[in-house]
Amino acid sequence: MQLDLNLLTVLDALLEEGSVMGAAERLHLSSPAVSRTLGRLRAVTGDDILVRTGHSMTPTPYAMSVREDVHRLVRQAHEVLAPIRELDPAGMDRTFTIQCHDAVAAALLPVLVGRIQERAPGVRLRVLAETSVDTDDLRHGRVDLELGGGRASLPEFRSERLGEDRLVVAMRADHPCAAGLDLASYAAQPHVVISRRGRLTAPIDDVLAAEGLRRRVVAAVATVATALRIAAGGDALVTCTEILGGPLVEAFGLVTRPLPIETPAAAIHCNWHQRYDSDPAHAWLREQARASIEEITGG
């Protein structure tokens, strides 16, 4: 049997008002329309629902027995179809999963976790590292938010630019290039490339090629921390972001120098699936990530 849930709405009004006219006024319908629906209710249930007693109508024993259930079902239906969009962060109990590379985690998480604990102590963060291949984790809800340089391109994903960070060159404090770095000396040094896919080249190599130069890449590694550890033990240079990479650069006792050529700043994006567009809790998380990036970058 195909059920028309509008029948429950009219039945609830009839039982609350005790008359066809009262139910019609409550529902902003005509009395004939409510009378027709009452006829359908009688046909579906096999019960009169309301019977005339003098100048008024009286609910049947069946109608009285289902009155509270009907009212509860109608209220629940309204809650499902018209959800409350107000959010109380202090009372929220939820775990969010964020995926990002290690430099973002090192620079952002102390600020982000601090903001969340201050405003929503019941919220927990699960932070996952980037993988070498693309996955369906964001699509299937296993990851709530991606943070990094990549921008989502498929229409089912949303992407917001949170800020930017300029590129610098990290090296040992006693590196021969610490005193000064031009494009030729930059190209002449060994380099470690940061690439989650293991690529041995980066956009800077196109810039060098246009100048007739080519650098020597000795390794491609997945994390900033690994690249900087290599730089700390030898002459290799690492091109990384200045602000997000700063905590790891400092942790390894390295110094940075400006990249000896003008290049666009590295964008910082957050990506999420469109299913979370209207989720107040997820929108709140995105706002905390945005505010944390702005605090770090001074944007």
N, C-alpha and C positions, 0 to 999 in steps of 0.2 A: 504494500500500500504506500503510495506517495503522499507524504504528509505536507501540508501547507502550514508552516510555522506561524503565519499571520493569524491562523485560527486561535492559537494560544493567546496572542495579544488581545483579540476581541473577547475571548472567554474570560481572561483576567479582568478586563474592563467591565464586562457584564456582571461578574461575581462581586466586584468591588462596588459598582454603582447600583446594582439590583434592578436595573431597567434598561430597555433598549435605548430610550432617549438619553439617559444619563451616560451610557457607554458611548453613544454617538457623539455627544458633546465633548467627552473626554478625549476621544480619538480624532476629533475634527472630521467626522464622517457624517453622511446623511443617515437618518433613521432607517430608511428602506435598505441601505447597504448593510447596516448592522443586522437588520432582521433577516436578510438573505444569508448572512454568515451564521447567524444563530440556527437557521434551518440546516446549514451544512454541518454544524456541530452536532445537531441532533441526529443527523443521518450517520455521521462517523461514529458517535459514541453509543447510539441506540438509547439515549436518555433525553428527557425533555429539557434538562439544564435549569430552565426557569419556567414556572407555571404561574398563571394568574390567580390571585386570591383577592377578590374585590377590586379595588382600585390600584393595587400594587402587585408585584411579582415576587414569588418566593423560590429560592433555590431548592432543588431536589436533594435528597440525601446523598446521591452520587456527587452532585456539584459541591456540596459542603465538604465531602471527603477529599476532593482533589484541589480545593481552593488554595491551600498553602503551597502545594506542589506546583500548581500552575503559576502562582505569583513568583515563586523562587526561580522557575525555569525562565520566565520572561525577564526577570532581573538579571539572571546570568547571561541570557542572550544579549541584553543591552551592554553588559560589561565586556562581552567578547567583541561585539561590533563597534563599540564606542569606548575603547580602552582609555584609561586615565593616562595622560601624557606628563603629568607632574611627577617630579622625581625628588626623592629624599635621599641624597647621597649618604647622610649619616646613618641611615637605617638599611643601606644596601648590603646584601650578602651575595657576592658574585665573584667568580674567577674569570679573568680576562687573559687570553693568550696573545702575546706579542712576538713577532719574529723580526729580528734585525741582526746586522753584523756587529762584531765585537766593539768597534769604535763607538757606534751609536749607543750600545749598551753601557759602555764604560762612562760616557759623558752624560747621557740622558737619564739613565735609571736612578742615580742618586737623587736627582731633582724630582723626577716623576714619582718615585716611590714616596718621597717626602711629602709631596703635594697630596697624594692619594691617602696616605695614612692620616694626614691632618684633617682631611675633609670627609673621608669614607673609610673608617678603620676596618670595616667588614669586607673590603675589597682586597683580593689577592691577585698578583700578577704572575703568570707563568711565561718566562722568556725563553724563546727557542732561537738557536743559531740559524743563520742562512744555510741553505743546502746547495750542492753543486748543480742540481737540476731543478727546473720548475715543478711544482707539485699542485695538487688540487686542494690543498689544505685550506686556503682562503675561500675557495668556492664551496667547500663542504662544511665550513664552520669550525674546522679544527684550529684555525688561526683567526683571531678577531681583527687584528691590525698588523699590517706590515709597515715597518719604518726603514727608510733608506733612500738611496739615490734613484731607484727605479720607479717609473710611473706606470700604473696599470693602463693597458690599452683596450682591453675588451669592454664592450658596453655594459656588461653585467657588473663591472667593478667601478668603484668610485676612487678618485685620487685627489688629494689636496696638497699643494705646495706649502710646506710649513716654514721654510726658510732656505738659506744657502750658506755655503762655507767655502772659503777660497782654498786653493791647493798650495801646499808648501812642500819643501824637500827636507826630510828628516835624515840625520847623520850623527855619527859620534861627535862629541864635543871637540876632540882633538883630530878630527878628520882634516885632510889637507884642504878641502873645499870650504871648511868652516870660516876661513878668513874672507872668502869671496867666491861667488859662483856666477859664472856667465854660461851662456848656452853651450859653448864649445867644451868647457870643463864638465858641465852637466852630462853631456853626451859621452864624454870620454870615460866616465866612471862606471863601474858595475852597478846594476840595478836589480832590485827585487820588485816584482809587480804583484799587486794585490788583486786577485781575481777568483771569485768563487767557482768559476768554470774552468780555471786553470789556463786561461789565455796568456800568452807570452807577450802580447802587445796591448797598448792602450791608446786612447785618442792623442796623447802627447807625442806618440811616435809619428803620426801624420804631420804634426807641426814640425818635428825635427826633420822629417823627409823633405818638407817644403824648403828647408834651409840647407839641404844637402848633407844632413847629419843623420847618424844612426847610433843608437845606444846599444850597449851590450847587456842583455837581460840574463842574469845567472839563475833566476828561479822565479816561479809563479806560485804564490801561496794563497790560501783561502781567507786568512784573517790578517788584520792589521797587526795584532800582537806578534804573530809568527814572523812577519816581515820585519818588524822593528827589532825583534830579538836577533835576527840575522844581521841587521845593520849595526847593532850594538857590539857584535863580535868581529866586525871586519870593515871593509871599505865600501860596502854596498850602500847605495842611496835608496830611499823609499819616498815616493811621491804620495802624499796622503792629505787629508783635510786638516786644516789648522785647528779649528775649535773642537770638532768631534774627536779628532785624533790626539788632541792635547794631553788628556790624562794618561794615555798609553805612552806617548812620547816622553812625558815627564817620568813615568814609572820606570822606563828603561834608561833614564839618564841621558837622553839624546837632546839635540838641539835642532831647530828648524831654520831654514833660510828661505827667502822668497823664491818661487819658481822663476827662473830667469827668462820668462817670456809671458806675454799676456794670454791668458786662457779664461774661458767662462768659469764662473764659480760653480761648485758642485751643488746641485739642488738637493733639498731634503724633502722627501714626500712621505705621506702616509696613505696607504691603500686599504680599502675594505670592500666587502661585498654589499651590493645594493640592498640585500635583505635587512641590513642594519640601519638603513637611512632614517627610518622613523623610530628607531629604538632609543628611548631617552637615555638609558644607561650607556649605550655605545656612543651616543653623541656626547655625553659627559666625558667619557674616556678620551675621545678625540680632542675635546677642548682642553683637557689636562695635558695631553701630549703637545698640543699647539702652544699652550702657555709655557710649558717646560722648555721647548725649543727656543721660544722667544727670550726666555730668561737666560739661556745659555749663550745664545748668539747676540743678544742685545738688540734683537729685531723688534 
